[in-house]
């Protein structure tokens, strides 16, 4: 009897396979995000990563617990931290361009785990997801398309059997499941009535002034809009992952869910300052791009690119051939031809006369030196827009080309060592698949154990004990070692219903009241006009400064206070130095529309830079009538913890 419709194995391949071009795209995106993250942290790396900063190694090690390790713990000197940052950037760049791609992913993972364990106060869900996607890339053939690994397969050797674009393995199932776990498990953790059935969660999230953008301010009080959007987000997170992996109506459902999730993340970008999280999430969603979509794009925009374009190189120059191969790969010119100039007498004569490679375009025109580079870029489907600016810098470009040509012998020796010809990249083997299977099952159990009650929000009133899946405590050692944390509790069980800002008034040796947080500003307890823009340098500082007042991180307050003293007093003469200061947290409780917001004051730290002089800060504040604010109550602080 003949079967009707695709087999089970065919449906599984459709659902759980990943196109190698999707893997290449996500490799580039994750490498770029790693570099961008290093840039954000780099401006303050001595603050975050040295013993002279706000998180000395001893305090971090004492509080991180067992199995948390970091290369940054070897030394607290800024030179060591800078060296590790530089090596991490090199590994991220290698991942981006696909140079020994899987090894680059493993090395980047080691540096990222080290970075996260060294500065835990700066972390958020996006950092965790970035690490996990990078973790699974280590098990996948990420260097088979649009990479140095693929470009430097010797074109003079007989081609091996081509590897199909559609790739299925345990790791593809795991990474797709990881990408959807962020939403699915988050829906079960969003158990507060603010999500379902009240629909006020987005209202409260948009009122978190430490997060919201100017766009959020325009509609944060529009409950008629935020209520249905809240319910939409909750149901999308609950049902979207199931529909994304549906074998029925696969293409329309997958594309619809990809659009829904990506538009959700774009909404976060425009309304909330939550760092790299949306960018990492979008990268993970792009793993689901079907092979049919890539085939259609390739047929329409790429398949015939480079047709009629020939790149002629000097036959005796391996460096020249490799450069042509890299250009063909990265500029996406599959139909471009690469040939030794000596095969065509007219081209060989130009090469000898001009000491230059030669490019002929489909119109039969001949280009040399920098003009040849411009011509190649002009035919690229991705980088054609770079041709005009490259043409404008013709003089500088020609000088650069001639310098490279004069030193091509040295470049050839370096390329022979670092960029040798290689065989076609191989697929991960059975050992990799077996390890991936064990880790995938382990991570699934971790996710299941994070949910305290497996009944969705609309079943909260059901009778009986919470449905909970437990995990043996001893099994968490692997999670801590590899930092495979899985609790996706963004705005769960509901968004905080209060936010705040710090006020740090201090007194100098000569009795002046100063604003320690902003040396040029006056001391005021008023709310900043735009908290994120005016108060935080970037979202890493936001994370640090919003966590310092909480009890969980109180051990870091003295280090932050000492750092503030050093920053203020450096280079100042005696008499003008900062003597002491207080750290206050202003707590604003969010009310529903029509009710006034309530602001209270909470003293979180008292710090002496020079010696214990009593709390003269409060005396000066009272003398200047800057003290008349209610203290934060226990109920206010409970709301803040929520």
HELIX and SHEET records of a PDB file:
HELIX    1   1 UNK A    8  UNK A   16  1                                   9    
HELIX    2   2 UNK A   20  UNK A   42  1                                  23    
HELIX    3   3 UNK A   45  UNK A   49  1                                   5    
HELIX    4   4 UNK A   57  UNK A   64  1                                   8    
HELIX    5   5 UNK A   71  UNK A   74  5                                   4    
HELIX    6   6 UNK A   78  UNK A   97  1                                  20    
HELIX    7   7 UNK A  101  UNK A  118  1                                  18    
HELIX    8   8 UNK A  120  UNK A  122  5                                   3    
HELIX    9   9 UNK A  125  UNK A  137  1                                  13    
HELIX   10  10 UNK A  148  UNK A  151  1                                   4    
HELIX   11  11 UNK A  170  UNK A  189  1                                  20    
HELIX   12  12 UNK A  201  UNK A  206  1                                   6    
HELIX   13  13 UNK A  214  UNK A  219  1                                   6    
HELIX   14  14 UNK A  223  UNK A  244  1                                  22    
HELIX   15  15 UNK A  250  UNK A  271  1                                  22    
HELIX   16  16 UNK A  277  UNK A  285  1                                   9    
HELIX   17  17 UNK A  286  UNK A  288  5                                   3    
HELIX   18  18 UNK A  291  UNK A  297  1                                   7    
HELIX   19  19 UNK A  298  UNK A  302  3                                   5    
HELIX   20  20 UNK A  318  UNK A  330  1                                  13    
HELIX   21  21 UNK A  341  UNK A  343  5                                   3    
HELIX   22  22 UNK A  345  UNK A  354  1                                  10    
HELIX   23  23 UNK A  369  UNK A  378  1                                  10    
HELIX   24  24 UNK A  386  UNK A  392  1                                   7    
HELIX   25  25 UNK A  394  UNK A  406  1                                  13    
HELIX   26  26 UNK A  408  UNK A  418  1                                  11    
HELIX   27  27 UNK A  430  UNK A  450  1                                  21    
HELIX   28  28 UNK A  457  UNK A  459  5                                   3    
HELIX   29  29 UNK A  473  UNK A  475  5                                   3    
HELIX   30  30 UNK A  476  UNK A  482  1                                   7    
HELIX   31  31 UNK A  531  UNK A  535  1                                   5    
HELIX   32  32 UNK A  539  UNK A  548  1                                  10    
HELIX   33  33 UNK A  551  UNK A  556  5                                   6    
HELIX   34  34 UNK A  557  UNK A  569  1                                  13    
HELIX   35  35 UNK A  616  UNK A  623  1                                   8    
HELIX   36  36 UNK A  634  UNK A  641  1                                   8    
SHEET    1   A 2 UNK A  18  UNK A  19  0                                        
SHEET    2   A 2 UNK A 166  UNK A 167 -1                                        
SHEET    1   B 4 UNK A 337  UNK A 340  0                                        
SHEET    2   B 4 UNK A 310  UNK A 313  1                                        
SHEET    3   B 4 UNK A 358  UNK A 360 -1                                        
SHEET    4   B 4 UNK A 366  UNK A 368 -1                                        
SHEET    1   C 4 UNK A 498  UNK A 503  0                                        
SHEET    2   C 4 UNK A 578  UNK A 589 -1                                        
SHEET    3   C 4 UNK A 505  UNK A 508 -1                                        
SHEET    4   C 4 UNK A 513  UNK A 515 -1                                        
SHEET    1   D 3 UNK A 498  UNK A 503  0                                        
SHEET    2   D 3 UNK A 578  UNK A 589 -1                                        
SHEET    3   D 3 UNK A 598  UNK A 608 -1                                        
END                                                                             
